[in-house]
């Protein structure tokens, strides 16, 4: 796009922007003639990725702002009115007369502008003839997902950017089943967003419109009650837990869940317990990131805790750290170990299997980028297992008619236990993990003992990741070109391991029920490498797994060492190969 065309587009957007804050921001960019920044902001309209809309807060179509939110809310209203959201509608009493309207629950976290984006969404929905059921305060995303089905709504909107940096915000959309939307719904909503030429022409009500229903605490209380049904009311409760909310919105609800389930109060990281959209004590508010759990581990060590529970800012992800005697004493932060996402997933699955909570009508589910250990465990137990694409929008749909989701997980710390919520839920998963640890403590055992038992039974499944970040205005185009090159010229070997075959999901896999997606798997003897572009950020994600057989207990430590060395070697080989393919930054 030429500079005059770019400036013309920016001025046109400026004239239509209803928000003084972003108007001022865009006017300043135009005045300074910042062509690079304008080009990025007008590279296109934010589109639905793996988990909805997500982007930096700011002016322009490629940012999260009031103008983009108005487009999204108007598109969702049209989708709901057309009956495509699969909901049953809503029939709340609005005073003198009882009216039946389609309804959308609107929730929001505590990020910058979340409250504004939720209010604007409600006003657009109400003006379009769709009842907006507005949650009363910032809540974890699982509470919004629960509210959709609990209230019999047609859909749900959650304003959140989950674990993204503080500059970002986002928009998750749920259908009437309480699941995140998939095609063709996301495509239809995106097309409808693009068809809104002027946001000034989109009707909005005032905040006091009768079709904006301001909900009370009843939904959150119902969620708490439902969550506590996942644990045995007569099971052990002797466990000391430390907790960090990473400056997000999980702490208040998690306190209620823990207390209602009969556990003692958790030892909170005070500096991170209350919502703060700037996330001042962490570089990235994601339990996966190095250093994110440092304060939590220090609190756990100081409190004599048996585990640390960590939630991301919107409470849908779960991180866990536990004492590891091989590293030091439990009172020393150096003596703690952060569990990988796959380890948490198989520990939860093992707990459910041992407790007899899974049968032929329940399904264990994980994703194509998660460890293959869950499939082996399911086969050994005679329980159905399904592998899906990345994202809980796929995991939640995996069981199919007549079966329920016993456990679904993805390695990126997302877990759903027993379908209380049809989405990932870090709060209920944490509660079940607390039950797991309390039960093991009563037996004089730890989760590390269970991981040893699983390795002896099924082999060591060591996983790792490497990420190639792409910067600049053409980042998405460079990612696409990189994937195209890998398809055309796949590596014949990675380090010392020969590539035995390549699985390409660009055309889908009908036999496994996998829809088309941009993902490559390089199969190796005793391992694999999975490569895909991120659905939310401009980066290439590489998932590595090495499987080592264990020749009895005496070989366990050596097998682990072999697996770790194998993963390290593959990470280095993948990094070297992709840097060459990608070329200069």
N, C-alpha and C positions, 0 to 999 in steps of 0.2 A: 504494500500500500504506500503510495506516495505521501510525502509530508503534508501537502495541501489537503489531500483526501482524509488523512488521519486527523488533522486539525478540524476539518469540517465535521467529521463523525463525532469528535469530542465536543464540539460546540452544540451539535444537535442533541447529544445526550445530556449536556449541561442544561439546556433549555427545558428538558423534560424531567429532570431529576427533582423529586419533591422534598429532598432532605437538605436543609441548609448546610449541614456539616460536610457532606460529600460534594455539594456544589462549590463550596469554598475551596476544598481540596483540589478539585478538577480545574477550577479557574486559575489557581496558583500554578498548576502544571502547565497550563496553556500560556500563561504570562511568561513563565520561565523558558518556554519552548523546549521542554524536556521530552524529546522525541522518543528516546529509548523507553522511558517509563510509560509514555502514552501508548506506544506500540504494544507493550506487554498488557496494559489494561484493556486494550481494544483488540486483542488477538482473537476474541470470540466470546460468546456467552458461556458462562459457567455451565458445565454439563454434568450429568449424573455419572459418577464413577462407581467403585466397588461399594461404597457406603453413602451414596447420595451426593448432594452438592457440598463442596468444601473449597474454601479459598481464603486469601487474605482479606481482611475488612478494609474497604476503601472504595473510591469512586471508579466507575467504569463497569462494563459488562462482564469482565473477567475477574471481578471481585465480589465479595459478599457485601451487599448494601441494601438499602430500602427499595431501590428501584428493581433490583434483581429479585428480592423477596416478594414484591408485589406481583411480578410476572409469575413466580413459582406458585404463589397462593392462588392466583387467578386460574392457572393451569390445573391445579389440584381441585379447585372448586368445579371446573368443567368436567374433569375426570370422575369426580364423585357424583355429580348430577347425571352423568351418562350411565351410571350404575356399574362402572367397571371396577370399583374398589372392593366388591364382594361383601360389603357390610350390610347389616340388617336395618340400618337407619336408626333414628333416635326419636324418642317420644317423651322428652322431659316436660314437666309442667312449667309453663312460663307465666303463670299468674291466672288471669281471668279465663283464658281459653287454653285448651290443650292442643298443640299443633304437632304434626309429625313432619319432621324435616330430616334430610340427610345430615349427619353430624360428623365433625372432625375434632378429635382431641388435639390440643396444642400444648406442648410442653417446651421447656427451655432450661438451659443450664445457666451458669453464672459468668459466662464469657462476655467480652466486650460486645455490646449491642444486642445481646441475646433477648433481653426483656423487650427492647424496641421491635426486634424482628418478629417476636411472638405476637405482640400487640397489633402490629401492622397486618400480620397474617390473619388474625382473628377478624379484623375490620374488613378485609377483602372477602373472606369467606362469608361473613354475615351479609354483606351487600349482595353477594351472589346467590343468596337463598340457601346457604348451608350453615347449619348451627355450629358455632365454634364453642367447644368446651375447653375453657382455658384453665390449666392447672394453676394453683394459687401462688406458687413460689418455685424457685429453681429446684429441679429434681433430677435424680439419675435417669438416664435413658431407659433402663428396664421398667421403671415406674410408668413411663409414657406408653411403652409397648404393652404392658399389662392393662393399662387403662382402656386401650382400644377395645379389647375383647370384654373386659369387665363391664364397660358401659354399653356394649353393643353398638359401638360407633362404626361409621363407614370407613374411616381412615384415621391416621394419626400423623402429626408433624412434630418432630423434635428439633429444636434449634440448638445445635451443638457442633463442635468440630472435634469432639472426642479427645484424643491425645495429641492433637496437632499443636504447633507452637502458639504462643499467646497472641500473635498477630492475626490468627485465623478464626473463622467461624464457619458454620455449615448448616445443613438442612437435611435431615433424614425423613423419609416418607414411608409410612406403613399402610398396608391395605387393611381391609376389615377383619382379616384373620390375625392381625397383630404381627405380621411378618413384613420385613423390608421388601419394597417393590422390586419386581424383575420385569423383563420384557414380556409383553409389549407395553406394560404400564409406564415404565420409565421412558420409553421411546415416545409414547403418546404425550406424556407430560412435557418432555423436552421440546417436542414440536409445537405444542400449545404455547409454551413459554416464548419461543421464537416468533410466534404469530402475533404477540402483543407488541405493536409498533410504538404506541405511546402509553406510558404508565399513567399519564395525566388523564387518560380516557377510561382507566379502570376504576369502577365505583368502589368507594370505601365508606363504611359507616363511622359513627363516633364510637368511643370506647364504652358508652353506656347503652348501646343498642340491645334490645331484649334478646336478640339471637346470639349475643355473646354471653355465654353462661360461665360465671366465675365459680369454679368448683371449690369445694372445701376440703378438709383433711380426710374425708371418707375413703377416697381412692387410695391414698397412701396407706391408710390403716388396713384396707382390704389386701393390699399387696403384702404388707407385713404378715398378716394372718396366713396368706397363701404360702409365703416363703417358708414359714416355720413348719409346714406340713412335710417338708422334705427331709426332716431329721426325726429319728426315733425319740419320742418324748421320754422314754425310759432309759435312753442310752447314757454313757458316761459324759460328764461335763467338766471333768477336772483338767483344764488346759488354760494356760496363760497366753494371751494373744496380744501382740502389739499391732497397731493399725496406722497406716497413713493414707490420707485421701488425696495427697499431692495437690493441695489447694483447690480441689474440686468440690463436687456437691454430694459425695457419697456418705460422708461421716454421719450426718443426722439420721438418715434412714437406716444405715448400718447399725447404729446404736440401738434403734428400736427393734430391728430384726434379732440382734444378738440377745437382747434382754427378753424378748418374747419367747425365744427358743430355750431360755433357761441357762444360758451361759453368763459368766461374770462379766463385768465391764472390761472393755479392752483398754490397753495402755496406748493412748493416742500420741502421735507426734504433734505437739501443740502448735508448732510453727506452720504445719501443713494441714491442720484440721478444718479450718474455715475457708470458704471460697475466696479466691483472689485471682482475677483473670490475668494478672501479670505473672503468676507463677514464680515468685521472686527467689525461691530457694533451689530451683532446678533449672538446668539448661533446657531440657525438654520434658514436659509433664507426662512421660510415658514410662511405665514400670520396666519396659524392656531396655531402656537406654542406660548405658553405663553411668553410674553415679546417682541415678534417680532415687535409689533406695538407701543411699548412705545414711540419711537422718533416721529413716525407719529402722535400719539394722542397728544403729547406735541405740535407739530407744528400746528395741527388743532386747539387746544385750544387757542394757542397764536395768530393765524391768524383770529380768529372769524369765523371759518369755520362752515358749516352746515353738512359736512360729511368728513370723511377720506376715500380715495380710496387707497388700497394697492395692489400691484401686486407682484407675486413671481418672481424669477430671469429670467424666460423665458416668462413671461407675459401672460401665459395661465390661471392663476388662479386669482380670485378676492376676496380680503378681504374688509370689510366695517366696519367702526365704526361711531357712531352717538352720539350726545348729549342726555343724559337721565336725565331729570330734577329731577327724583327720587334719583339720585346719587349725584347731585350737579350742580353748574353752568357750562355753556358751556365753560367758560374761564378757568376752572380748569380741568386738565387731569383726575382727579378722577370722574368728572361728565360725562365721556364718557363711552359708552358701545360698545363692539365688537359684531357684529351680528354673529350668527351661520350660517353655510353654508345653512342649510335648510331654515332659515329665509330669507336670500337673495334670494333664489330660489323662494319661494312663493310670496315674494314682487314683483319680476320681473314678475311672472305669473299674479298676480293680476293687475299690471299695464297694461299688454298687453290685458287682458280681459276687463278692464274698457275702454281702448282706442279702443276697437272693432277690434283689429288686429288679432284675432283668430277666426276660423270658423271650419266647418266640414272637411275641407281639410287640416287643420293644426293639429298637434299633440303635446300635452304636454308629456314630457318624464322625468322620473327620475329612480333611480336605486333601487335595492332590499334592499340596506342599507340606503337609504334616507328616509325622513319622508313620512308617508302615507297621510299627509295633501294635497299634490298636487292632489292625486287621488280624494279626496273628493271635492276639488275645481273644478276639471274638470267635475266631475259628476253633480255638481250643475249647472254648466254653459252649460252643454250639449256639451262639447268639448272632442274629443277623448284623451285618456290617455294610455300610455304604460309604463310598468315597465321592466327594463332591468337588465342585469348583470352589475357589477361594471366596469367602464371604458367607455370613449367616443367612443371607437371603436364600442361599442354596441349601445350607445345612438344615435350616428349619423346615424345608419342604421335602427333605430326603426320605423320611419314613413312608410317605404315600398313604393312600386310604387304608383304614383299618389297623394301622400300627402307630405307635407313639415314639417320640424321641426319648430314649433312655438317657443318652448323653451325646451331645454334639460338641466338638471342639475344633479350634484351629490353633496352630502353633503360636500365633500372635496374641496369646493370652486371652482368647475368647472362649467362653464355656457356657453351655446351656444344660442344666440338669433337670430332667423329668418334665420339661415343657410347662412349668409354671408361667414362664414368659416364652413366647415363640421367637426369641432373639437371644443374643448373648447377654448374660446377666452375671456380673462380677459379684453381686451381693449374695445371691443364693448359692453360687459356686463356693464362695468363701465360707458360708455357713456349713455346707456339706464337708468342706475340707477341714473345718474345725472339728466336726463330728469324727471324721477319719482319724485325726491326730489324737483326739481324746480317747477313742477306742484303742488305738495302738498303744498309748501310754498305759492304759489299764492292763495291757498284756506285756508291758515292759519292752515294747518295740518302738521303732521310729519309721518315718517314711523312707529313710535311706535303706533300712532293712528290706522294705517292700521292693524298692528299685533293684536291690541285689537279687531278690527272688525272681523278679520278672526277667532279669538278664540271664539268670541260670536256666530259666524255662524256655526263653525265646531268643536268646542272644543279646549282645549289647547293640543297641540302636543309638548310635551317637549322631547328633544333628548339629548343624552350624549354618551360619548365613554370611553372605557378603553382599554389599550394596554398592552399586555404582551410581553416584549422584550426577545428574546432568543439569547444568545451569544455563541461563541465557534465555532470550525470547523464543528461540526455536527448539527448546528442550524436548517438547513432545515429538517434533519431527525427527530429531536426532535419535530418540528412543525407537521410533518406528523403523528408521533406517537400520539401526543396530540389530533389531530382531529380524529384519529381512535378510541381512547379511548372514546371521547365524543359521537361518533356514537354507540359504543358498549354499553356504560353505560351513557346514557343521564341523566341529573339531573331531579328529580321528582318535585323539587321546587327550587326556587331561592329567598332566603329571605322568606318573608311571602306570596309570590305569587306562586301558583301551576303552573306547566308546563302542559298546556292543550294539547299540541301536538308538534311534531317536523317535520319540512320540511327540507328534505335533497336534495340538488341540485347536488350531486356527479354524479347522473345519468341524470341530466337535468330535465326539465319540459316542455314536448312537448305542453301541453295545454296552457302554457303561452309563448311559443316560447323561452324558456331559454335553452341555451346550457349547457352541463355538466360543473360544476365548484365545487371547494372545499368550500362549504358554508352550514352552518346549521342555521336554524331559530327556536328558541324556542318560541312558542306561549303562551302568558299569557293572563289572563282576564284583558283587559284594557292596554295591552302593549306587547312588544316582545323584544327578544334579538337575534341579528344576529351575528354569529361568522365566521370569515374567516381568513386564512393566508394572509398577505400582498403579493402582486405580485412583489414588488420591494425591500422589506427589510425583514430581518429575525424577524418577529414579528407577533403575533396573534392580530387581531383587533376585538373588540367587540362593536357593535352599539346597543344602548338602546333607546327605545321609550316608553313613557307612555302617554296615552290619557285620559284626564279628561273632562267630560261634564261640561258646564257652565250654571248655572241656573240664567241667566240674568246678567245685568251689575253689580249688587251689589255683585254677587258671583265671579266676574272675578279674583280679587286679591287672594281670598281664593283658587280658582281652580288652579291658577298658583302655589301657595304655595304647594298645594297637589301634583301637577305634579312634581315640583322640588324635593320634599321630596321622591316621588316615584322613580325618576331617581337616586337620591343619594343612596337610599336603594338598588336598583338593581345593581348599579355600585359596591357597597361594596360586595354584595352577589356573583356577577360574579367573582370579583377579588379573593375572598376567595375560591370559588369552583375551579377556574382554577389554582390557586397556588398549591392547594392540588393535582389536577390531574397531573400537570406538574412535581411536585416533585422538589428536590433541583436543583439549577442552575448549 
